[in-house]
Amino acid sequence: MSRKYFGTDGIRGLANSVITPELAMKVGMAAGLAFQRGEHRHRVVIGKDTRLSGYMIENALVAGFTAVGVDVMLLGPMPTPAVAMLTNSLRCDIGVMISASHNPYEDNGIKLFGPDGFKLSDETERAIEALIDTNLSSRLAGSRDLGRARRIDDVHARYIEFAKRTLPRGLRLDGLRVVVDCANGAAYKVAPEALWELGADVITIGVEPDGFNINRDVGSTAPRALAQKVRDLRGDIGIALDGDADRVLMVDEKGRVIDGDQLMAVVASDWKEEGKLTQPGIVATVMSNLGLERYLGGLGLQLERTAVGDRYVLERMRAQGYNVGGEQSGHIILSDFATTGDGLVAALQVLAVLKKADRPVSEVCHRFDPLPQILKNVRIRRRKVLDDPKVAAVIEGARKQLGDGGRLVIRPSGTEPVIRVMAEADDPMNVETAVDEVIDAIAKAAA
């Protein structure tokens, strides 16, 4: 069943167009009602990134939650994983993160967490959607039962201490020259401070948010600035977070980008040696490179693949007992520590491996040669274009051309009117030809 408001990662869209104050207030009211279970005072914790529209959406959510009798604790700018962690540790009934992650400042979104700190199930999201479209004014709290709102001041220190405790006891980062790019986003305070407290020599970029510059030419979706800074200042490693800090990419001392596949390989290999893997493998999506799968196979580990989206990775991890999972884009979920992707925590685990190995990042974090992989997008007006017989025939031909050792993944975006076409194989010419043929067929059918 399709959903009206929720996508693959909460509710997201253009601020003051899709994400309006009216919608945000209704989401607050509906979510507050959906999680009113028991006779206690119900509480919600709300964090946000650094977008200008965050103020507007935050105030609207506060109005919605308090209107149905839910007390609100406001965190201000905080990473998404910090909100998930604090939802549980502060014994809240629900958590909210106001963010559009790696999108530009014009967009914003509302992510919801249950009292356990996990993202909501499809069933719960559908229940909230149903409430949004009802007469919510008939469910308002009485004048004496309205919720209260207050700001929490010590949350930065709480999250920093949590992140530091994920490292092995006694491990320090002394001697490491770390360049950290916070994307002018939610982690602009906590990430540099955590690294500094652990002893690293910290150089920062992307730590001057102005409401408009989140993810602009910085962060995990634009690592070029970080790579240049690492080269210029002779850093040992670069860490690039995205706007809400739930994903991370890294840069080695030569300025080369290390994606999520390589980072998962580093953690999986180390945790296998340490006996810390709860299952003989990890979970990743259909977009992860075949080179990762082959590398893990050589270690006696398997790669469980899911649909794109960290929520699907986490669902598989929880269902089958894995404790390492993630996406090529840098969502790394380490369920020993967190209930969602956590860029800072994932980076710290890689830094721990680096300190133990005492070798350059370019050696420690290059675990396999990725197969040639191409990803292209084609804009569409209708999603059923993939049902066109001519398109289906071209797709089938492309699969045969790639052969048994290749992969072709075609999927509609969950947030944009585009279809993403990805192919990989040992022969780069076959990959490029396969992608271009499929893109061309889809474009003609969508015209």
C-alpha positions in Angstrom: 0.0 0.0 0.0 1.4 3.4 -1.0 1.7 6.1 1.7 0.6 9.7 1.4 3.2 11.4 3.6 5.9 9.0 4.6 8.7 8.0 2.2 11.7 5.7 2.8 13.1 8.0 5.5 10.3 9.9 7.2 8.4 12.8 5.6 10.6 15.0 3.3 10.1 17.8 0.8 10.5 21.4 0.0 10.1 23.5 3.1 7.0 25.7 3.2 5.7 23.9 0.1 5.5 20.2 1.0 6.7 20.5 4.6 4.4 23.3 5.9 3.7 24.5 9.4 0.2 23.1 9.1 1.5 19.6 8.2 4.2 19.7 10.9 1.6 20.6 13.5 -0.7 17.8 12.4 2.2 15.3 12.5 2.9 16.4 16.0 -0.7 15.9 17.0 -1.1 12.6 15.2 2.2 11.2 16.5 1.5 12.4 20.0 -1.9 10.7 20.0 -0.5 7.5 18.4 2.1 7.1 21.3 -0.2 7.9 24.2 -0.1 4.6 26.0 -0.5 4.4 29.7 -1.3 7.0 32.4 2.1 8.7 32.7 3.0 12.1 31.4 4.0 11.5 27.8 7.2 13.1 26.4 8.8 13.7 23.1 12.4 14.8 22.3 12.9 17.0 19.2 16.3 17.7 17.5 17.1 19.4 14.2 19.9 20.2 11.8 20.9 23.7 10.8 18.4 24.6 8.1 16.6 27.9 8.3 13.3 26.2 8.1 14.1 24.1 11.2 12.8 26.9 13.4 9.5 27.1 11.7 9.0 23.3 11.7 10.2 23.0 15.3 7.7 25.5 16.6 4.8 23.9 14.6 5.7 20.5 16.0 5.8 21.9 19.5 2.3 23.3 19.0 1.0 20.0 17.8 2.5 17.9 20.5 1.6 20.2 23.4 -2.0 20.5 22.0 -2.6 16.8 22.6 -1.0 16.9 26.0 2.6 15.7 25.2 5.6 17.4 27.0 8.4 18.5 24.7 12.1 18.5 25.2 14.0 20.6 22.6 17.6 19.7 21.8 18.5 22.2 19.2 21.0 21.2 16.4 21.9 17.5 17.1 22.8 14.5 14.9 20.0 12.1 14.0 21.7 9.2 15.9 21.9 11.4 19.0 18.2 12.0 18.9 17.6 8.3 18.5 19.8 7.6 21.5 18.3 10.3 23.7 14.8 9.2 22.9 15.6 6.0 24.7 17.9 7.3 27.4 15.5 10.1 28.4 12.6 7.6 28.5 10.6 9.5 25.9 7.6 8.0 24.1 8.7 9.3 20.8 11.7 11.1 19.2 11.7 13.6 16.3 14.5 14.7 14.0 13.9 17.7 11.8 16.2 17.2 8.8 16.4 16.4 5.1 19.8 14.7 5.6 22.1 15.3 2.7 19.6 17.4 0.7 20.1 21.2 0.1 18.8 23.7 2.6 15.6 24.3 0.7 14.3 20.9 1.7 13.5 19.6 5.1 11.9 16.6 6.7 10.5 15.0 9.8 12.0 11.6 11.0 10.2 9.8 13.9 11.6 7.3 16.4 9.8 5.0 18.8 10.6 4.8 22.5 13.2 2.2 21.8 15.1 4.6 19.6 14.4 2.7 16.4 12.7 4.2 13.3 9.0 3.5 13.1 7.6 0.5 11.3 5.5 0.8 8.2 2.4 -0.1 10.2 3.0 2.6 12.8 3.6 5.2 10.0 0.4 4.2 8.3 -1.5 4.6 11.6 0.0 8.1 12.0 -0.9 9.0 8.4 -4.5 7.9 9.1 -4.7 10.2 12.1 -3.3 13.2 10.2 -6.3 13.1 7.9 -8.9 12.9 10.6 -10.5 15.7 12.6 -7.7 16.2 15.0 -9.3 19.2 16.7 -11.7 16.8 18.3 -8.8 15.1 20.1 -7.3 18.1 21.8 -6.2 18.0 25.4 -8.1 20.0 28.0 -6.8 23.3 29.2 -5.3 21.8 32.3 -3.7 18.9 30.4 -1.7 20.8 27.8 1.9 19.7 27.3 4.9 21.8 28.3 8.0 22.6 26.3 11.6 23.2 27.5 15.1 23.2 26.2 17.7 20.6 27.4 21.1 22.1 27.9 23.5 19.1 28.5 22.7 17.0 25.5 25.9 17.7 23.6 28.0 16.4 26.5 25.7 13.3 26.8 26.2 12.4 23.1 29.9 13.1 23.1 30.4 10.8 26.1 28.3 8.1 24.5 30.3 8.2 21.3 33.6 8.1 23.1 32.5 5.0 25.1 32.1 3.1 21.8 35.9 2.9 21.5 37.9 0.1 23.2 38.8 1.0 26.8 41.9 3.1 27.0 42.2 3.7 23.3 43.2 7.3 22.4 43.7 9.1 19.1 46.8 10.9 20.1 49.2 11.5 17.2 46.4 11.4 14.5 45.9 14.5 12.4 42.2 14.4 11.6 40.4 16.7 9.3 36.6 16.6 9.9 34.0 18.0 7.6 30.6 18.5 9.4 28.7 19.7 6.3 27.6 22.9 8.1 25.1 20.5 9.7 23.9 19.0 12.9 27.3 17.7 14.1 29.2 20.9 13.7 29.8 21.1 17.5 29.8 17.5 18.8 32.0 15.8 16.2 35.1 18.0 16.4 34.8 18.2 20.2 34.6 14.4 20.6 37.6 13.9 18.4 39.6 16.5 20.3 38.7 15.1 23.7 40.0 11.7 22.4 43.4 13.3 21.7 43.3 13.9 18.0 44.8 17.0 16.3 41.6 18.2 14.8 41.2 20.5 11.8 37.6 21.5 10.9 35.7 22.5 7.8 31.9 22.8 7.4 31.4 24.1 10.9 29.9 27.5 10.2 26.2 27.0 9.5 24.2 30.0 8.5 20.8 28.3 7.7 21.5 28.2 4.0 24.9 26.4 3.6 24.2 22.9 4.9 25.7 20.3 2.5 26.7 23.1 0.1 30.0 22.0 -1.5 30.9 20.2 1.8 30.1 17.0 3.6 29.8 13.4 2.5 28.0 14.3 -0.8 30.8 16.7 -1.8 34.1 15.3 -0.4 36.3 17.3 -2.8 36.8 20.1 -0.3 37.8 17.6 2.4 40.2 15.8 0.1 41.9 19.0 -0.8 42.2 20.1 2.9 43.7 16.7 3.8 46.3 17.0 1.1 47.1 20.7 1.8 47.5 20.2 5.5 49.0 16.7 5.4 46.3 15.2 7.4 46.3 11.5 8.3 42.7 11.0 7.6 39.6 13.0 6.6 36.0 12.4 8.0 33.0 13.7 6.0 29.6 13.7 7.6 26.3 14.6 6.0 23.8 17.2 7.2 22.3 15.2 10.0 25.5 13.1 10.6 23.9 9.7 10.1 26.3 8.8 7.3 30.1 9.1 6.8 32.7 8.9 4.1 36.4 9.1 4.7 39.5 10.4 2.8 42.9 8.8 3.1 46.2 10.7 3.4 46.5 10.9 -0.4 43.1 12.6 -0.7 41.3 9.6 -2.1 37.7 9.0 -1.0 36.8 5.9 1.0 33.1 4.9 0.5 30.8 3.0 2.8 31.6 -0.3 1.2 35.3 0.0 2.1 34.4 1.2 5.6 32.1 -1.8 6.2 34.9 -4.1 4.9 37.3 -2.6 7.5 34.9 -3.0 10.4 33.7 -6.5 9.4 37.3 -7.8 9.0 38.4 -6.3 12.3 35.3 -7.5 14.2 35.7 -11.0 12.7 39.2 -11.1 14.1 38.0 -9.9 17.5 35.1 -12.4 17.6 32.6 -9.5 17.8 30.4 -10.4 14.8 27.1 -11.8 15.9 26.6 -13.5 12.5 29.2 -14.6 9.8 28.6 -11.6 7.6 27.0 -8.2 7.2 23.9 -6.6 5.7 24.1 -4.1 2.8 21.9 -3.0 -0.1 21.6 -3.9 -3.7 23.8 -0.9 -4.5 26.9 -2.2 -2.7 29.7 -3.1 -5.0 30.2 -6.7 -6.0 33.8 -6.3 -5.0 32.7 -6.0 -1.3 30.8 -9.3 -1.7 33.8 -11.0 -3.1 36.1 -9.6 -0.4 33.8 -10.8 2.4 33.5 -14.2 0.7 37.3 -14.5 0.9 37.0 -14.0 4.6 34.3 -16.7 5.0 31.6 -14.0 5.5 28.4 -13.4 3.5 26.8 -10.3 2.3 23.0 -10.1 2.8 21.5 -7.6 0.4 18.3 -5.5 0.9 16.4 -2.8 -0.9 18.0 0.6 -0.8 17.4 2.5 2.5 19.0 2.2 5.9 15.7 1.2 7.4 15.6 -1.9 5.3 19.2 -2.7 6.3 18.3 -2.4 9.9 15.1 -4.5 9.6 17.2 -7.3 8.1 19.9 -6.9 10.8 17.3 -7.1 13.6 15.4 -10.0 12.0 18.5 -12.2 11.4 20.8 -11.1 14.2 23.5 -9.1 12.3 25.4 -6.3 14.1 27.1 -4.7 11.1 25.3 -3.2 8.1 25.1 -0.2 5.9 25.1 1.4 2.5 27.7 2.4 0.0 26.6 6.0 0.6 28.0 5.9 4.1 25.1 4.9 6.3 26.9 2.5 8.7 24.8 0.8 11.3 26.6 -0.8 14.2 23.8 -2.2 16.4 26.1 -2.9 19.3 26.1 0.8 19.8 23.2 2.5 17.9 19.7 2.0 16.6 20.4 3.9 13.4 23.3 5.0 11.2 25.8 7.0 13.2 28.6 8.8 11.2 30.7 9.7 14.2 30.5 6.3 15.8 31.3 4.5 12.6 34.3 6.8 12.0 35.6 6.1 15.5 35.5 2.4 14.9 37.6 2.9 11.8 40.0 5.1 13.7 40.4 2.3 16.3 41.4 -0.1 13.6 43.8 2.5 12.2 45.5 3.0 15.6 45.8 -0.8 16.1 47.3 -1.4 12.7 49.7 1.6 12.9 49.8 1.9 9.1 48.6 4.6 6.7 44.9 5.0 6.0 45.5 4.2 2.3 46.6 0.7 3.3 44.2 0.0 6.1 41.0 1.2 4.4 41.6 -0.1 0.9 40.4 -3.7 1.3 39.3 -4.5 -2.3 39.3 -3.2 -5.8 35.7 -2.3 -6.6 34.3 -3.6 -9.9 33.6 -0.9 -12.5 30.2 0.5 -11.5 28.1 3.2 -13.1 25.0 4.8 -11.7 22.9 7.2 -13.8 19.5 8.8 -13.2 16.7 9.5 -15.7 13.8 11.8 -14.9 10.3 10.4 -15.5 6.7 11.5 -15.3 5.2 8.2 -14.6 6.5 5.3 -12.6 4.9 2.6 -14.7 7.4 3.3 -17.5 9.3 0.2 -16.4 6.2 -1.9 -17.4 6.7 -0.9 -21.0 7.5 -4.1 -23.1 10.2 -2.3 -25.0 11.9 -1.1 -21.8 11.6 -4.6 -20.4 13.2 -6.1 -23.5 16.2 -3.7 -23.3 16.7 -4.4 -19.6 16.7 -8.2 -20.3 19.3 -7.7 -23.0 21.5 -5.6 -20.8 21.4 -8.3 -18.1 22.6 -10.8 -20.6 25.3 -8.5 -21.8 26.7 -8.1 -18.3 26.8 -11.9 -17.9 26.8 -14.0 -14.7 29.6 -12.0 -13.1 27.7 -8.6 -13.4 24.7 -6.9 -11.9 22.1 -4.5 -13.1 19.9 -2.7 -10.6 17.0 -0.5 -11.7 14.9 1.3 -9.1 12.6 4.3 -8.8 13.8 6.9 -6.3 11.9 7.2 -3.1 12.3 10.9 -2.9 12.6 12.2 -6.6 10.8 11.6 -9.9 13.7 9.7 -11.3 14.7 6.1 -12.0 18.2 5.1 -11.0 20.1 2.6 -13.2 23.2 1.0 -11.8 25.4 -1.7 -13.5 28.7 -3.3 -12.6 30.8 -6.0 -14.1 34.5 -6.8 -14.7 34.4 -5.3 -18.2 33.9 -1.5 -17.9 32.8 -1.2 -21.6 29.9 -3.6 -21.0 28.9 -1.6 -17.9 28.8 1.7 -19.7 26.9 0.2 -22.7 24.3 -1.5 -20.5 23.5 1.6 -18.5 23.3 3.9 -21.5 21.0 1.5 -23.4 18.6 1.2 -20.4 18.7 4.9 -19.8 17.9 5.6 -23.4 15.0 3.1 -23.5 13.4 4.6 -20.3 13.8 8.1 -21.6 12.1 7.3 -24.8 9.2 5.5 -23.1 8.8 8.4 -20.6 8.8 11.1 -23.3 
